[in-house]
Structures are given as structure tokens and as C-alpha cells.
């Protein structure tokens, strides 16, 4: 799991996200939605069998999509 966290932070580290410009943050939000929409996040090996509650419902996906794809989303 530590390896997965380390790799994820190489792609998107929220500790420094506020220092990025808005275009970069918007690209990060769009990339996050692409991964959620394609089913790669959350990873299947976290959802099944250990954390079935981590599977996103349609309502949760709609909420995330609404936030992630809005222009100039607030931090």
C-alpha cells in the first residue's frame, strides 16, 4: 500500500496543489474524473474484497463529476 501511495503522490500531491496554477489544477481535476469514470479509481484490488464500501455509487460519481468538471473549481 505504501508503494501505491508514493506512486499516487508522484502524479498528484495535494500538499503542493495550492501552489499550482489554475490550469494545472483544472487538468488534475479532469484527469481525476477520467480515472473515476473509466473505473480505474478506486482500484479494484482496494474495493474487492477488502473495502466493498469504497465502491462509488452513481450518486457519488455524479457529485464528483459535478465538482471536478466545473470550471475554476474552488479548492
Steps between C-alpha positions, in 0.01 A plus 500: 500500500787741577628452146158588359482816712851604394420446131172689533673797661740511206195560280298724730619629835243716676768635735627722219179529299428853620829615349399381153332738259131465421560337160706225663241446774224482239700242304543301823124512566423386145753218529345394832156484338636300204637241743178484701285480186715228344479290817871507580440697821456375755714201398313170496750337736405752773128463441475122473511319737651723772303825468169447319371829644766683296306423180351827385124520457349673198407792725855531632636491147254773396610718793867452413437567131310819582789628711791375292376621163377844602721780373710676762394261776573632845771322699 
